[in-house]
Amino acid sequence: MQQPLALKHLIADGDITVLQWIARMLLKLQTSHFGAISLIRGKGTRAAKVVQMLGRMQSEMGSEFLTGLTPEIDSLFILDRALDLLTPLLTQLTYEGLIDEFYNIDSGYVSFPFNLGEGAKIETGHRVFLNHTDKIYGEIRDKNFTNVGSTLYNKSVWIKKSYERRKEVQQLKELKEFMKGLPEMQEMHRLIGIHTAVATEIGKRTQSIEFRRRIAMEQSIIQQVNEREVIDYIEELINKTASITDVLRLISMFSIVNGGLKSKTYDFLRENIMLSYGIPQGLAAFLTLERSGLITKHDGKQLNFSAIRKHLKLWYDALQEQQPNDIAYAYSGYASLTVRLLENMISYPELWNTPTDVTELIPGEKAEIRNEVETPGGTPITMVFIIGGITYAEISALRYLQEKLADAGKARRILIASTNITNGGQMIGSLLPFFTPM
């Protein structure tokens, strides 16, 4: 789906039209493409509503619902983005995630404001299509950015050695074989050049003092430490009239993690934003984000993030970035709550509605549909659907989860779907249309 305003419609405007679209689409997927799905579960108010709508639609169809299509997907898990508004606000730290943060990926296309190298055959500013057909991109897109440079270097060494094999060719047959593989080598060489140029530019930004400081502040917020330092940093950004979306991302993170802002902090930040960015815009921003649940005043009723973080290991101290050992690698230590919930729902479906069901730790309705169908043998398939947007880093974490399950002898394909792909700037920008996300 391409519904970039879905979250705004749902959490700011109270418009649930998109939920009806989702339910109809999921019905059509079953009746026209994949066959009936035996297990469908939703967590979160809007996800539960979609499951309930879908259940009614299936009932209305009666026997027609069970078409002659062979069931291909054995489970569908639907989550409400509102369960986890924190993750999209954080800076993504995968290669693909950082491309989206800095340059905005639009339906797979991105325009880079710099030269991609002489052999790239792409002019500066022209749109580049990034997908799995680019073999180099397919290999590095999901990596934490700290591992991208070494991968590109190893690939370039391999290409160089492949070219040097030409000198060793003596027989006509060997020459023909070499020439046969030459076009692929040349294309790989071109792609390595493109991604080396992109990684170099991203590296300049991620190595900057500004970027490192921001990541340090985000991690302090998640771990709920250095509160005074974080507030001082936000105040500094406001006084410098930094990007309003960057400022609001941090305030929203701080508010969500701490169960709201203390009245004194709330008033202080709102007043400073109005002074720096204008009274109408500043006031409207706070009111809209408060209505959306991103910025609130502390009243003791909000989610106990500290308990959730510890119970679900949302901060993973034993992370190995070079050889990832947890989904937290995508945010350099932080595990997306959305992906952690899905990890548990996929790995332990039998715990649903039991005392050890981790989804019970998060407020929000639940709903379930069971269709009496059997999927044929082979690798089972699970579809996940996020209502309100998913980030590229979360997609990478889900791909990692798929690999992890395979390594554990529990191979399962995970199909990923959402209303849209988002990031913190786009999410804040969609809620505040009078600002331009940066």
C-alpha positions as CSV (number, residue, x, y, z in Angstrom):
1,M,0.0,0.0,0.0
2,Q,1.1,3.6,-0.5
3,Q,-0.7,5.5,2.3
4,P,1.9,7.9,3.8
5,L,-0.8,9.7,5.8
6,A,-2.3,6.6,7.3
7,L,-0.9,7.2,10.7
8,K,-2.1,10.9,10.7
9,H,-5.6,9.9,9.7
10,L,-5.7,7.3,12.5
11,I,-4.0,8.9,15.5
12,A,-4.5,12.6,14.8
13,D,-7.8,12.8,12.8
14,G,-9.6,9.7,14.2
15,D,-10.4,8.7,10.6
16,I,-10.5,4.8,10.3
17,T,-11.3,4.6,6.6
18,V,-7.9,3.1,6.0
19,L,-8.7,0.2,8.2
20,Q,-11.6,-0.7,5.9
21,W,-9.2,-0.6,3.0
22,I,-6.8,-2.9,4.8
23,A,-9.5,-5.4,5.7
24,R,-10.7,-5.5,2.1
25,M,-7.2,-5.9,0.7
26,L,-6.5,-8.8,3.1
27,L,-9.7,-10.4,2.1
28,K,-8.8,-10.1,-1.6
29,L,-5.3,-11.5,-1.0
30,Q,-7.0,-14.6,0.4
31,T,-9.7,-15.0,-2.2
32,S,-7.6,-14.1,-5.3
33,H,-3.9,-14.8,-4.6
34,F,-2.8,-16.8,-1.6
35,G,-5.9,-18.8,-0.4
36,A,-7.4,-18.7,3.1
37,I,-4.9,-18.0,5.9
38,S,-5.4,-20.4,8.8
39,L,-4.4,-18.1,11.6
40,I,-4.9,-14.3,11.7
41,R,-4.0,-12.3,14.8
42,G,-4.0,-8.6,15.6
43,K,-2.6,-6.7,18.5
44,G,-3.5,-3.0,19.1
45,T,-6.8,-1.2,18.9
46,R,-6.7,-0.7,15.2
47,A,-5.2,-4.0,14.4
48,A,-7.9,-5.8,16.4
49,K,-10.5,-3.7,14.5
50,V,-9.1,-4.8,11.1
51,V,-9.2,-8.5,12.3
52,Q,-12.9,-8.0,13.4
53,M,-13.8,-6.3,10.1
54,L,-12.0,-9.1,8.1
55,G,-13.9,-11.7,10.2
56,R,-17.2,-10.2,9.3
57,M,-16.3,-9.9,5.6
58,Q,-15.3,-13.6,5.6
59,S,-18.6,-14.6,7.3
60,E,-20.7,-12.6,4.8
61,M,-19.0,-14.4,2.0
62,G,-19.9,-17.8,3.5
63,S,-18.7,-20.8,1.6
64,E,-17.5,-18.6,-1.3
65,F,-14.6,-17.5,0.9
66,L,-13.0,-20.9,0.8
67,T,-12.1,-20.8,-2.8
68,G,-10.2,-23.4,-4.8
69,L,-6.9,-21.7,-4.2
70,T,-4.4,-23.8,-2.3
71,P,-3.5,-22.0,1.0
72,E,0.0,-20.6,0.8
73,I,0.3,-18.5,4.0
74,D,-0.3,-20.2,7.3
75,S,-0.3,-17.1,9.6
76,L,-0.9,-13.4,9.4
77,F,0.1,-11.1,12.3
78,I,-1.2,-7.5,12.2
79,L,0.3,-4.8,14.5
80,D,-0.8,-1.3,15.2
81,R,2.0,1.3,14.9
82,A,0.5,3.2,17.8
83,L,1.8,0.4,20.1
84,D,5.3,1.5,19.2
85,L,5.6,5.1,18.2
86,L,9.1,5.3,19.5
87,T,11.0,3.1,17.0
88,P,10.3,5.3,13.8
89,L,11.5,8.3,15.7
90,L,15.0,6.8,16.3
91,T,17.8,7.2,13.7
92,Q,18.0,4.0,11.6
93,L,21.6,2.7,11.5
94,T,21.5,0.1,8.7
95,Y,22.8,1.1,5.3
96,E,19.4,1.2,3.7
97,G,18.0,3.0,6.7
98,L,20.6,5.7,6.6
99,I,20.0,6.3,2.9
100,D,16.4,6.8,3.8
101,E,17.2,9.1,6.7
102,F,19.6,11.3,4.7
103,Y,18.2,11.2,1.1
104,N,14.6,9.8,1.4
105,I,13.8,6.6,-0.6
106,D,10.6,7.1,-2.5
107,S,9.1,3.8,-3.8
108,G,12.6,2.4,-4.2
109,Y,14.0,5.5,-5.9
110,V,16.4,7.9,-4.4
111,S,18.3,11.0,-5.7
112,F,21.8,11.5,-4.4
113,P,23.1,15.1,-4.4
114,F,26.6,14.1,-5.2
115,N,28.6,12.4,-8.0
116,L,28.4,8.6,-8.0
117,G,31.7,8.1,-9.9
118,E,32.7,8.2,-13.5
119,G,31.7,4.6,-14.2
120,A,28.3,4.9,-12.6
121,K,26.6,6.2,-15.8
122,I,24.2,8.2,-13.6
123,E,24.2,12.0,-13.4
124,T,24.2,13.8,-10.1
125,G,20.7,14.3,-8.9
126,H,19.2,11.7,-11.2
127,R,17.0,9.1,-9.6
128,V,18.5,5.7,-8.8
129,F,16.4,2.6,-8.3
130,L,17.5,0.5,-5.4
131,N,16.3,-3.1,-5.1
132,H,17.5,-6.7,-4.8
133,T,18.4,-6.9,-8.5
134,D,21.4,-4.8,-7.6
135,K,23.5,-7.6,-6.2
136,I,25.8,-5.4,-4.1
137,Y,22.8,-3.5,-2.6
138,G,21.1,-6.8,-1.9
139,E,24.1,-7.8,0.1
140,I,24.7,-4.6,2.2
141,R,21.3,-3.0,2.5
142,D,20.5,-4.8,5.8
143,K,23.9,-4.4,7.4
144,N,24.6,-2.1,10.2
145,F,26.5,0.7,8.6
146,T,29.7,0.0,10.5
147,N,30.0,-3.3,8.5
148,V,29.4,-1.8,5.0
149,G,32.9,-0.5,4.3
150,S,34.7,-3.8,4.9
151,T,32.1,-5.6,2.7
152,L,32.6,-3.2,-0.2
153,Y,36.4,-3.4,0.2
154,N,36.3,-7.2,0.1
155,K,34.1,-7.1,-3.0
156,S,36.4,-4.7,-4.8
157,V,39.4,-6.9,-4.0
158,W,37.5,-9.9,-5.4
159,I,36.7,-8.0,-8.6
160,K,40.4,-6.9,-9.0
161,K,41.5,-10.5,-8.7
162,S,38.9,-11.6,-11.2
163,Y,40.2,-9.1,-13.7
164,E,43.8,-10.2,-13.1
165,R,42.8,-13.8,-14.0
166,R,42.9,-12.5,-17.6
167,K,46.7,-12.5,-17.5
168,E,46.7,-16.2,-16.6
169,V,44.4,-17.3,-19.5
170,Q,46.3,-19.3,-22.1
171,Q,43.8,-21.6,-23.8
172,L,41.1,-20.4,-26.2
173,K,38.5,-22.2,-24.1
174,E,39.6,-20.4,-21.0
175,L,39.5,-17.1,-22.8
176,K,35.9,-17.8,-23.9
177,E,34.9,-18.6,-20.3
178,F,36.5,-15.4,-19.1
179,M,34.8,-13.3,-21.7
180,K,31.5,-14.9,-20.9
181,G,31.7,-13.7,-17.3
182,L,33.2,-10.2,-18.2
183,P,29.9,-8.3,-18.5
184,E,28.8,-9.5,-15.0
185,M,32.2,-8.5,-13.6
186,Q,32.0,-5.0,-15.2
187,E,28.5,-4.5,-13.8
188,M,29.6,-5.6,-10.3
189,H,32.5,-3.2,-10.7
190,R,30.1,-0.4,-11.6
191,L,27.8,-1.2,-8.6
192,I,30.7,-1.4,-6.2
193,G,31.7,2.1,-7.4
194,I,28.2,3.5,-6.8
195,H,27.8,2.1,-3.3
196,T,31.4,3.1,-2.3
197,A,30.5,6.7,-3.3
198,V,27.2,6.5,-1.3
199,A,28.9,4.9,1.7
200,T,31.7,7.5,1.6
201,E,29.2,10.4,1.7
202,I,27.1,8.7,4.5
203,G,30.3,8.1,6.4
204,K,31.2,11.8,6.4
205,R,27.9,12.5,8.0
206,T,27.9,9.6,10.5
207,Q,31.5,10.5,11.6
208,S,30.5,14.1,12.3
209,I,30.4,15.3,15.9
210,E,26.8,16.4,15.4
211,F,25.6,13.0,14.3
212,R,27.5,11.1,17.0
213,R,26.1,13.5,19.7
214,R,22.6,13.0,18.5
215,I,22.9,9.2,18.5
216,A,24.4,9.4,22.1
217,M,21.3,11.5,23.1
218,E,18.9,9.0,21.5
219,Q,20.6,6.2,23.4
220,S,20.5,8.1,26.6
221,I,16.7,8.6,26.1
222,I,16.2,4.9,25.5
223,Q,18.2,3.9,28.6
224,Q,16.6,6.7,30.6
225,V,19.9,8.2,31.7
226,N,21.5,11.7,31.6
227,E,18.0,13.4,31.6
228,R,19.4,16.9,32.2
229,E,22.0,16.5,29.4
230,V,19.2,15.5,27.0
231,I,17.0,18.5,27.9
232,D,20.0,20.8,27.5
233,Y,20.7,19.3,24.1
234,I,17.1,19.8,22.9
235,E,17.2,23.4,24.2
236,E,20.4,24.0,22.3
237,L,18.8,22.7,19.0
238,I,15.8,24.9,19.6
239,N,18.0,28.0,20.2
240,K,19.9,27.3,17.0
241,T,16.5,26.9,15.1
242,A,17.6,23.4,14.0
243,S,15.2,21.4,11.8
244,I,11.8,21.5,13.6
245,T,11.3,17.8,12.8
246,D,14.6,16.9,14.4
247,V,13.6,18.8,17.5
248,L,10.1,17.3,17.7
249,R,11.5,13.8,17.1
250,L,13.7,14.1,20.2
251,I,11.0,15.6,22.4
252,S,8.5,12.9,21.3
253,M,11.1,10.2,22.1
254,F,11.7,11.6,25.5
255,S,8.0,11.9,26.2
256,I,7.1,8.4,25.1
257,V,10.0,6.8,27.1
258,N,9.3,8.7,30.3
259,G,5.5,8.4,30.3
260,G,5.1,12.0,29.4
261,L,6.9,15.3,30.2
262,K,6.8,16.9,33.6
263,S,4.6,20.0,33.5
264,K,7.6,22.3,34.0
265,T,9.6,20.6,31.2
266,Y,6.5,20.6,28.9
267,D,5.9,24.4,29.4
268,F,9.6,25.2,29.0
269,L,10.0,23.3,25.7
270,R,6.7,24.6,24.3
271,E,7.5,28.2,25.1
272,N,11.0,27.9,23.6
273,I,9.7,26.3,20.4
274,M,7.1,29.1,20.0
275,L,9.8,31.7,20.4
276,S,12.1,30.1,17.9
277,Y,9.7,28.8,15.3
278,G,6.7,31.1,15.7
279,I,3.7,31.0,18.1
280,P,1.1,29.6,15.7
281,Q,3.4,26.8,14.4
282,G,4.9,26.0,17.8
283,L,1.5,25.8,19.6
284,A,-0.1,23.8,16.7
285,A,2.8,21.4,16.8
286,F,2.5,20.6,20.5
287,L,-1.3,20.3,20.3
288,T,-1.2,18.0,17.3
289,L,1.5,15.8,18.8
290,E,-0.3,15.7,22.1
291,R,-3.5,14.6,20.4
292,S,-1.5,11.9,18.5
293,G,0.0,10.6,21.8
294,L,3.6,11.5,20.9
295,I,4.0,14.4,23.4
296,T,2.0,14.3,26.6
297,K,2.2,15.6,30.1
298,H,3.2,13.0,32.7
299,D,0.2,11.8,34.6
300,G,1.3,8.3,35.8
301,K,-1.1,6.5,33.3
302,Q,1.3,6.0,30.4
303,L,3.3,2.9,29.5
304,N,6.0,1.9,32.0
305,F,8.8,1.9,29.4
306,S,11.5,0.9,31.8
307,A,9.7,-2.3,32.7
308,I,9.0,-3.1,29.1
309,R,12.6,-2.4,28.1
310,K,13.9,-4.8,30.7
311,H,11.3,-7.6,30.1
312,L,11.6,-7.6,26.3
313,K,15.3,-6.7,26.2
314,L,14.7,-3.7,24.1
315,W,18.2,-2.5,25.0
316,Y,20.6,-5.4,24.1
317,D,23.9,-5.0,26.0
318,A,25.5,-8.1,24.6
319,L,25.1,-7.0,21.0
320,Q,27.7,-8.0,18.4
321,E,27.6,-5.6,15.5
322,Q,30.2,-7.4,13.4
323,Q,28.3,-10.7,13.6
324,P,24.7,-9.7,14.6
325,N,23.2,-11.8,17.3
326,D,20.0,-9.9,17.9
327,I,17.5,-7.8,16.0
328,A,18.9,-4.8,18.0
329,Y,21.8,-4.6,15.5
330,A,19.6,-2.4,13.2
331,Y,19.6,0.4,15.8
332,S,23.0,-0.3,17.3
333,G,21.6,-1.7,20.6
334,Y,17.9,-0.9,20.6
335,A,15.5,-3.6,19.5
336,S,12.3,-2.3,17.9
337,L,9.4,-3.1,20.1
338,T,7.3,-3.9,17.0
339,V,9.9,-6.4,15.7
340,R,10.4,-7.9,19.2
341,L,6.6,-8.5,19.5
342,L,6.5,-10.1,16.1
343,E,9.6,-12.2,17.0
344,N,7.6,-13.6,19.9
345,M,4.3,-14.0,18.0
346,I,6.1,-15.9,15.2
347,S,8.4,-18.0,17.4
348,Y,5.9,-18.9,20.1
349,P,2.3,-18.7,18.7
350,E,1.2,-21.2,21.4
351,L,1.7,-18.6,24.1
352,W,-1.1,-16.3,22.8
353,N,-3.6,-15.5,25.6
354,T,-1.6,-17.4,28.2
355,P,0.0,-15.9,31.3
356,T,3.4,-15.8,29.5
357,D,2.1,-13.9,26.4
358,V,4.4,-10.9,26.0
359,T,1.8,-9.0,24.0
360,E,-0.1,-8.6,27.2
361,L,2.6,-6.4,28.5
362,I,1.6,-3.7,26.0
363,P,-1.8,-2.0,26.4
364,G,-4.1,-2.6,23.4
365,E,-6.9,-4.9,22.2
366,K,-6.3,-8.3,20.6
367,A,-8.3,-10.3,18.1
368,E,-8.0,-13.6,16.3
369,I,-9.5,-15.5,13.4
370,R,-9.0,-19.2,12.8
371,N,-9.9,-20.6,9.3
372,E,-10.2,-24.3,9.0
373,V,-7.7,-24.9,6.2
374,E,-4.4,-26.7,5.9
375,T,-1.4,-25.4,4.1
376,P,0.7,-27.8,2.1
377,G,4.2,-28.9,3.1
378,G,7.3,-26.9,2.5
379,T,8.7,-23.9,4.2
380,P,5.8,-22.2,6.1
381,I,5.0,-18.6,5.4
382,T,4.0,-15.8,7.8
383,M,2.8,-12.4,6.7
384,V,3.2,-9.4,9.0
385,F,1.3,-6.2,8.4
386,I,2.0,-3.0,10.2
387,I,-0.8,-0.4,10.3
388,G,0.8,3.1,10.2
389,G,4.2,2.5,8.7
390,I,7.4,0.5,9.1
391,T,11.0,1.6,8.8
392,Y,13.7,0.2,6.6
393,A,15.7,-0.8,9.7
394,E,12.7,-2.7,11.0
395,I,12.4,-4.5,7.7
396,S,16.1,-5.4,7.9
397,A,15.5,-6.7,11.5
398,L,12.7,-8.9,10.2
399,R,14.9,-10.3,7.5
400,Y,17.5,-11.0,10.2
401,L,14.8,-12.8,12.2
402,Q,14.0,-15.0,9.2
403,E,17.7,-16.0,8.9
404,K,17.8,-16.6,12.7
405,L,14.8,-18.9,12.5
406,A,16.4,-20.8,9.6
407,D,19.7,-21.2,11.5
408,A,17.7,-22.6,14.5
409,G,16.1,-25.3,12.2
410,K,12.7,-23.5,12.2
411,A,12.8,-22.1,8.7
412,R,10.0,-19.8,7.9
413,R,9.5,-17.1,5.2
414,I,8.4,-13.8,6.5
415,L,6.4,-11.6,4.1
416,I,6.4,-7.9,5.1
417,A,3.5,-5.5,4.4
418,S,2.5,-2.1,5.7
419,T,0.5,1.0,4.9
420,N,3.8,2.7,4.1
421,I,7.5,2.8,4.8
422,T,8.4,5.7,7.1
423,N,11.1,7.3,9.2
424,G,11.0,9.9,12.0
425,G,11.2,12.9,9.7
426,Q,8.4,11.7,7.5
427,M,6.3,10.6,10.5
428,I,6.5,14.0,12.2
429,G,6.1,15.8,8.9
430,S,2.9,13.8,8.1
431,L,1.4,14.9,11.4
432,L,2.5,18.5,10.9
433,P,1.8,19.3,7.2
434,F,2.8,22.9,7.5
435,F,6.4,21.8,8.1
436,T,8.7,20.3,5.5
437,P,10.5,17.2,6.9
438,M,14.3,17.4,6.6
